[in-house]
Structure formats: C-alpha cells, structure tokens
Amino acid sequence: MTRSVLGLAPVLPVVVLSEVADAVPLARALVAGGLPAVEVTLRTAGALEAIRAVAAEVPEAVVGAGSVLTPGQATAAVGAGARFLVSPGWTERLLETARGTDVPFLPGVSTASEVMALLERGVREMKFFPAEASGGVAFLKSLAGPLPAARFCPTGGIGPDSAPAYLALPNVGCVGGTWMLPADAVASRDWARVTALARAAAALRRHTAVTPAH
C-alpha cells in the first residue's frame, strides 16, 4: 500500500487523457523515465477507464486520480484502481470520504488558514494549488517557519526551470507538472520523447526534508 505520494519521485506528472488507448503506453513511458507516480485527472470521460487500464497493465506504475471534486468521484476512482487521490481543494465531506478509502489523499490548499485546518485534522501532506498564481516559492518558504509539519506538492504553472527552486524547499516533497507530456508528443504517440523528458524531470534534485521535532 502506498502511504505517501511525495516520496515516489521529485515530479508527479499530471495527465489529461483524451484517448483511453494512450493510457498504458504513456504510463509505461513515464515509468521508463523514472517517474512511477501518474496522476490521471478526472477531467475527461474516459479517465476512470484509463486508471483501470494502467492499474491492470502497468503494475510498476503508481496510478492515482486527480481533479477529484466529490465523494462519489473519490470512491469511483479507488474502485477503478487509483492508489492515491488529488484534489484542487477540499471539503469536509470529500476529506472524510477520501480518508475512508485508505489511500493517500492530497487535498488542495492556497492559504495558511486552509493548511492549519488540515493540520488540525491530522493531514500533513497537501497539494499547493495553483502554485504560481498563489505566491509560488516565496509563499511556501514563508510557511515553513510557522507551519513546519505541513509538506506540499505544489502544482500549477511549474515547469523545468522553476521546479528546482520548489524542490529546494524543506517543506516540498515533489512538484506536479505537465511539461514532460507535450501535447504534440502525446498526439503523435512519441513515447520515446516522453520518456526522455521524464528522465530529465526525475533527475531534478529533491530536498531531503527533516521531520520536525514534537
């Protein structure tokens, strides 16, 4: 059972699939490049089928569901084989349902108050979204002092040039991004290019976080 998404790789690919048939070869390309975690967003009609296919045919991948907005979606995603859940935000009902699935859940936050509310509920790993629009590296750096127990996967507007600055922060475990999945490469099924970009992303330096004393 996967207990934390943040430690699997420095980058969590965020995948929006138009064709279910692309799910398995795309996941294999990412894994071959050193990115085993694959977040398939629930923004397309075939997303659950894509998750089911990757879970069944690419056992070396850790497939999860992103853009989870409702308790029903959380339950359906886990039923399809998702091994983690990611949401752009959170509600009490969604948090309760996601925690009941017994897979890791990264609820989205963009304010200190949201982080504090989740810490009160025993949640320490979160998605910071939308990262660049919400203050980026400077914001997360400012949270590290007063809220050292929280760790983040910042996502939103991050690319290969900005990712290292996030990964250097002590409260960042990984970053989410799409740059290793260029639209033209996916459309042309250029999986070798995806693997090469994934390999470069996997080589990005990740800060080793120090667990705060209690």
C-alpha atoms as a printed R data frame, in Angstrom:
    type eleno elety resid chain resno       x      y       z
1   ATOM     1    CA   MET     A     1   0.000  0.000   0.000
2   ATOM     2    CA   THR     A     2   1.332  3.421  -0.977
3   ATOM     3    CA   ARG     A     3   1.426  5.606   2.145
4   ATOM     4    CA   SER     A     4   2.907  8.776   0.699
5   ATOM     5    CA   VAL     A     5   2.912 10.212  -2.794
6   ATOM     6    CA   LEU     A     6   5.521 12.839  -2.009
7   ATOM     7    CA   GLY     A     7   8.439 10.431  -1.813
8   ATOM     8    CA   LEU     A     8   7.946  8.470  -5.022
9   ATOM     9    CA   ALA     A     9   9.735 10.888  -7.380
10  ATOM    10    CA   PRO     A    10  10.602 14.585  -7.497
11  ATOM    11    CA   VAL     A    11   7.926 15.197 -10.130
12  ATOM    12    CA   LEU     A    12   4.328 13.990 -10.268
13  ATOM    13    CA   PRO     A    13   3.115 14.001 -13.900
14  ATOM    14    CA   VAL     A    14  -0.393 15.429 -14.258
15  ATOM    15    CA   VAL     A    15  -2.085 13.626 -17.149
16  ATOM    16    CA   VAL     A    16  -5.192 14.707 -19.059
17  ATOM    17    CA   LEU     A    17  -6.062 11.883 -21.438
18  ATOM    18    CA   SER     A    18  -8.232 12.350 -24.490
19  ATOM    19    CA   GLU     A    19  -7.781  8.764 -25.694
20  ATOM    20    CA   VAL     A    20  -8.041  5.861 -23.261
21  ATOM    21    CA   ALA     A    21  -5.858  3.792 -25.590
22  ATOM    22    CA   ASP     A    22  -2.952  6.115 -24.804
23  ATOM    23    CA   ALA     A    23  -3.080  5.473 -21.065
24  ATOM    24    CA   VAL     A    24  -0.982  2.313 -20.892
25  ATOM    25    CA   PRO     A    25   1.830  3.294 -23.297
26  ATOM    26    CA   LEU     A    26   2.001  6.761 -21.735
27  ATOM    27    CA   ALA     A    27   2.290  5.305 -18.229
28  ATOM    28    CA   ARG     A    28   4.969  2.891 -19.410
29  ATOM    29    CA   ALA     A    29   6.890  5.791 -20.975
30  ATOM    30    CA   LEU     A    30   6.792  7.760 -17.717
31  ATOM    31    CA   VAL     A    31   7.859  4.771 -15.629
32  ATOM    32    CA   ALA     A    32  10.717  4.070 -18.037
33  ATOM    33    CA   GLY     A    33  11.907  7.633 -17.472
34  ATOM    34    CA   GLY     A    34  11.896  7.238 -13.700
35  ATOM    35    CA   LEU     A    35   8.509  8.764 -12.823
36  ATOM    36    CA   PRO     A    36   6.424  5.913 -11.363
37  ATOM    37    CA   ALA     A    37   3.579  8.040  -9.963
38  ATOM    38    CA   VAL     A    38   0.997  9.047 -12.569
39  ATOM    39    CA   GLU     A    39  -1.894 11.373 -11.751
40  ATOM    40    CA   VAL     A    40  -4.739 10.887 -14.233
41  ATOM    41    CA   THR     A    41  -7.139 13.799 -13.895
42  ATOM    42    CA   LEU     A    42 -10.862 13.154 -13.880
43  ATOM    43    CA   ARG     A    43 -11.439 15.854 -16.494
44  ATOM    44    CA   THR     A    44 -12.217 13.543 -19.399
45  ATOM    45    CA   ALA     A    45 -14.940 10.983 -19.966
46  ATOM    46    CA   GLY     A    46 -12.513  8.066 -20.149
47  ATOM    47    CA   ALA     A    47 -10.418  8.921 -17.091
48  ATOM    48    CA   LEU     A    48 -11.697  6.109 -14.875
49  ATOM    49    CA   GLU     A    49 -11.250  3.587 -17.670
50  ATOM    50    CA   ALA     A    50  -7.713  4.881 -18.176
51  ATOM    51    CA   ILE     A    51  -6.938  4.449 -14.475
52  ATOM    52    CA   ARG     A    52  -8.355  0.927 -14.584
53  ATOM    53    CA   ALA     A    53  -6.187  0.053 -17.594
54  ATOM    54    CA   VAL     A    54  -2.961  1.391 -16.058
55  ATOM    55    CA   ALA     A    55  -3.666 -0.332 -12.731
56  ATOM    56    CA   ALA     A    56  -4.188 -3.650 -14.522
57  ATOM    57    CA   GLU     A    57  -1.447 -3.496 -17.170
58  ATOM    58    CA   VAL     A    58   1.323 -1.348 -15.674
59  ATOM    59    CA   PRO     A    59   1.835 -2.726 -12.157
60  ATOM    60    CA   GLU     A    60   5.115 -0.852 -11.777
61  ATOM    61    CA   ALA     A    61   3.210  2.445 -12.037
62  ATOM    62    CA   VAL     A    62   1.513  4.045  -9.045
63  ATOM    63    CA   VAL     A    63  -1.582  5.440 -10.716
64  ATOM    64    CA   GLY     A    64  -3.767  7.986  -8.990
65  ATOM    65    CA   ALA     A    65  -6.742 10.210  -9.716
66  ATOM    66    CA   GLY     A    66  -6.542 13.994  -9.911
67  ATOM    67    CA   SER     A    67  -9.187 16.738 -10.027
68  ATOM    68    CA   VAL     A    68 -11.242 14.729  -7.528
69  ATOM    69    CA   LEU     A    69 -14.106 17.070  -6.614
70  ATOM    70    CA   THR     A    70 -16.771 14.916  -4.960
71  ATOM    71    CA   PRO     A    71 -17.019 11.977  -2.566
72  ATOM    72    CA   GLY     A    72 -18.525  9.916  -5.398
73  ATOM    73    CA   GLN     A    73 -15.535 10.562  -7.613
74  ATOM    74    CA   ALA     A    74 -13.161  9.556  -4.825
75  ATOM    75    CA   THR     A    75 -14.959  6.267  -4.299
76  ATOM    76    CA   ALA     A    76 -15.201  5.536  -8.034
77  ATOM    77    CA   ALA     A    77 -11.521  6.316  -8.610
78  ATOM    78    CA   VAL     A    78 -10.361  3.952  -5.890
79  ATOM    79    CA   GLY     A    79 -12.743  1.326  -7.236
80  ATOM    80    CA   ALA     A    80 -11.052  1.691 -10.623
81  ATOM    81    CA   GLY     A    81  -7.638  1.084  -9.086
82  ATOM    82    CA   ALA     A    82  -6.395  4.548  -8.099
83  ATOM    83    CA   ARG     A    83  -3.708  4.289  -5.420
84  ATOM    84    CA   PHE     A    84  -3.865  7.954  -4.428
85  ATOM    85    CA   LEU     A    85  -6.232 10.895  -4.800
86  ATOM    86    CA   VAL     A    86  -5.543 14.562  -5.521
87  ATOM    87    CA   SER     A    87  -7.954 17.487  -5.342
88  ATOM    88    CA   PRO     A    88  -7.610 21.195  -6.170
89  ATOM    89    CA   GLY     A    89  -9.260 21.964  -2.816
90  ATOM    90    CA   TRP     A    90 -11.142 20.180  -0.065
91  ATOM    91    CA   THR     A    91 -14.419 19.998   1.793
92  ATOM    92    CA   GLU     A    92 -15.294 18.145   4.988
93  ATOM    93    CA   ARG     A    93 -17.297 15.534   3.070
94  ATOM    94    CA   LEU     A    94 -14.578 14.961   0.498
95  ATOM    95    CA   LEU     A    95 -11.899 14.709   3.176
96  ATOM    96    CA   GLU     A    96 -13.956 12.216   5.197
97  ATOM    97    CA   THR     A    97 -14.639 10.030   2.162
98  ATOM    98    CA   ALA     A    98 -11.059 10.153   0.878
99  ATOM    99    CA   ARG     A    99  -9.642  9.206   4.274
100 ATOM   100    CA   GLY     A   100 -12.091  6.319   4.431
101 ATOM   101    CA   THR     A   101 -10.682  4.860   1.209
102 ATOM   102    CA   ASP     A   102  -7.324  4.161   2.911
103 ATOM   103    CA   VAL     A   103  -5.270  5.564   0.010
104 ATOM   104    CA   PRO     A   104  -3.177  8.749   0.270
105 ATOM   105    CA   PHE     A   105  -5.087 11.957  -0.381
106 ATOM   106    CA   LEU     A   106  -3.504 15.295  -1.314
107 ATOM   107    CA   PRO     A   107  -6.136 17.970  -0.639
108 ATOM   108    CA   GLY     A   108  -5.501 21.311  -2.289
109 ATOM   109    CA   VAL     A   109  -4.689 24.448  -0.289
110 ATOM   110    CA   SER     A   110  -3.693 28.012  -1.143
111 ATOM   111    CA   THR     A   111  -3.852 29.807   2.228
112 ATOM   112    CA   ALA     A   112  -2.292 29.443   5.659
113 ATOM   113    CA   SER     A   113  -5.749 29.003   7.208
114 ATOM   114    CA   GLU     A   114  -6.501 26.025   4.957
115 ATOM   115    CA   VAL     A   115  -3.179 24.446   5.915
116 ATOM   116    CA   MET     A   116  -3.932 24.969   9.621
117 ATOM   117    CA   ALA     A   117  -7.400 23.459   9.242
118 ATOM   118    CA   LEU     A   118  -5.954 20.314   7.672
119 ATOM   119    CA   LEU     A   119  -3.193 20.030  10.272
120 ATOM   120    CA   GLU     A   120  -5.909 20.138  12.956
121 ATOM   121    CA   ARG     A   121  -7.470 17.134  11.232
122 ATOM   122    CA   GLY     A   122  -4.210 15.204  11.155
123 ATOM   123    CA   VAL     A   123  -3.423 15.844   7.478
124 ATOM   124    CA   ARG     A   124   0.216 16.740   6.865
125 ATOM   125    CA   GLU     A   125   0.651 16.218   3.119
126 ATOM   126    CA   MET     A   126  -1.158 18.595   0.779
127 ATOM   127    CA   LYS     A   127  -1.286 19.933  -2.756
128 ATOM   128    CA   PHE     A   128  -0.429 23.630  -3.070
129 ATOM   129    CA   PHE     A   129  -2.582 24.868  -5.925
130 ATOM   130    CA   PRO     A   130  -2.471 26.923  -8.047
131 ATOM   131    CA   ALA     A   131   1.170 27.276  -7.069
132 ATOM   132    CA   GLU     A   132   2.498 30.092  -9.228
133 ATOM   133    CA   ALA     A   133  -0.714 32.124  -9.020
134 ATOM   134    CA   SER     A   134  -0.855 31.746  -5.223
135 ATOM   135    CA   GLY     A   135   2.588 33.056  -4.321
136 ATOM   136    CA   GLY     A   136   4.872 30.288  -5.521
137 ATOM   137    CA   VAL     A   137   8.199 29.603  -3.873
138 ATOM   138    CA   ALA     A   138   8.084 32.716  -1.701
139 ATOM   139    CA   PHE     A   139   4.736 31.710  -0.185
140 ATOM   140    CA   LEU     A   140   5.824 28.160   0.641
141 ATOM   141    CA   LYS     A   141   9.106 29.423   2.072
142 ATOM   142    CA   SER     A   142   7.160 31.724   4.396
143 ATOM   143    CA   LEU     A   143   5.001 28.811   5.641
144 ATOM   144    CA   ALA     A   144   7.951 26.604   6.561
145 ATOM   145    CA   GLY     A   145   8.671 28.517   9.776
146 ATOM   146    CA   PRO     A   146   5.237 28.743  11.437
147 ATOM   147    CA   LEU     A   147   3.834 25.517   9.935
148 ATOM   148    CA   PRO     A   148   6.776 23.093   9.714
149 ATOM   149    CA   ALA     A   149   4.622 19.951   9.937
150 ATOM   150    CA   ALA     A   150   2.981 20.585   6.551
151 ATOM   151    CA   ARG     A   151   4.547 19.197   3.388
152 ATOM   152    CA   PHE     A   152   3.449 20.058  -0.122
153 ATOM   153    CA   CYS     A   153   3.216 19.033  -3.746
154 ATOM   154    CA   PRO     A   154   2.974 22.421  -5.465
155 ATOM   155    CA   THR     A   155   1.193 22.258  -8.820
156 ATOM   156    CA   GLY     A   156   0.094 24.860 -11.315
157 ATOM   157    CA   GLY     A   157   2.308 26.809 -13.672
158 ATOM   158    CA   ILE     A   158   5.505 24.944 -12.743
159 ATOM   159    CA   GLY     A   159   7.989 23.958 -15.438
160 ATOM   160    CA   PRO     A   160  11.512 22.547 -15.643
161 ATOM   161    CA   ASP     A   161  13.070 25.969 -15.000
162 ATOM   162    CA   SER     A   162  11.068 26.763 -11.855
163 ATOM   163    CA   ALA     A   163  10.804 23.241 -10.403
164 ATOM   164    CA   PRO     A   164  14.310 23.179  -8.799
165 ATOM   165    CA   ALA     A   165  13.523 26.228  -6.637
166 ATOM   166    CA   TYR     A   166  10.445 24.480  -5.256
167 ATOM   167    CA   LEU     A   167  12.282 21.195  -4.713
168 ATOM   168    CA   ALA     A   168  14.966 23.004  -2.709
169 ATOM   169    CA   LEU     A   169  12.411 23.966  -0.043
170 ATOM   170    CA   PRO     A   170  12.316 21.809   3.111
171 ATOM   171    CA   ASN     A   171   8.504 21.578   3.045
172 ATOM   172    CA   VAL     A   172   8.214 20.402  -0.573
173 ATOM   173    CA   GLY     A   173   8.271 16.679  -1.306
174 ATOM   174    CA   CYS     A   174   7.593 16.819  -5.041
175 ATOM   175    CA   VAL     A   175   6.075 19.092  -7.676
176 ATOM   176    CA   GLY     A   176   3.247 18.414 -10.088
177 ATOM   177    CA   GLY     A   177   3.588 19.286 -13.742
178 ATOM   178    CA   THR     A   178   2.778 18.541 -17.348
179 ATOM   179    CA   TRP     A   179   5.937 19.614 -19.154
180 ATOM   180    CA   MET     A   180   7.107 16.032 -19.728
181 ATOM   181    CA   LEU     A   181   3.854 15.446 -21.644
182 ATOM   182    CA   PRO     A   182   3.874 17.941 -24.541
183 ATOM   183    CA   ALA     A   183   0.573 17.893 -26.414
184 ATOM   184    CA   ASP     A   184   2.272 17.246 -29.751
185 ATOM   185    CA   ALA     A   185   4.254 14.308 -28.376
186 ATOM   186    CA   VAL     A   186   1.147 12.683 -26.904
187 ATOM   187    CA   ALA     A   187  -0.881 13.346 -30.071
188 ATOM   188    CA   SER     A   188   1.806 11.737 -32.228
189 ATOM   189    CA   ARG     A   189   2.368  8.980 -29.639
190 ATOM   190    CA   ASP     A   190   6.059  9.849 -29.424
191 ATOM   191    CA   TRP     A   191   6.578  7.839 -26.238
192 ATOM   192    CA   ALA     A   192  10.373  7.942 -26.610
193 ATOM   193    CA   ARG     A   193  10.248 11.716 -26.270
194 ATOM   194    CA   VAL     A   194   8.005 11.436 -23.214
195 ATOM   195    CA   THR     A   195  10.477  9.019 -21.647
196 ATOM   196    CA   ALA     A   196  13.386 11.373 -22.336
197 ATOM   197    CA   LEU     A   197  11.560 14.318 -20.772
198 ATOM   198    CA   ALA     A   198  10.520 12.153 -17.817
199 ATOM   199    CA   ARG     A   199  14.122 11.085 -17.302
200 ATOM   200    CA   ALA     A   200  15.230 14.721 -17.157
201 ATOM   201    CA   ALA     A   201  12.446 15.517 -14.679
202 ATOM   202    CA   ALA     A   202  13.340 12.541 -12.494
203 ATOM   203    CA   ALA     A   203  16.918 13.820 -12.297
204 ATOM   204    CA   LEU     A   204  15.863 17.099 -10.683
205 ATOM   205    CA   ARG     A   205  17.249 17.491  -7.201
206 ATOM   206    CA   ARG     A   206  14.845 16.858  -4.349
207 ATOM   207    CA   HIS     A   207  15.407 18.340  -0.914
208 ATOM   208    CA   THR     A   208  15.508 15.802   1.905
209 ATOM   209    CA   ALA     A   209  13.011 17.086   4.414
210 ATOM   210    CA   VAL     A   210  13.793 16.938   8.114
211 ATOM   211    CA   THR     A   211  10.922 15.733  10.265
212 ATOM   212    CA   PRO     A   212  10.136 18.448  12.819
213 ATOM   213    CA   ALA     A   213  10.530 17.599  16.482
214 ATOM   214    CA   HIS     A   214   7.395 17.325  18.588
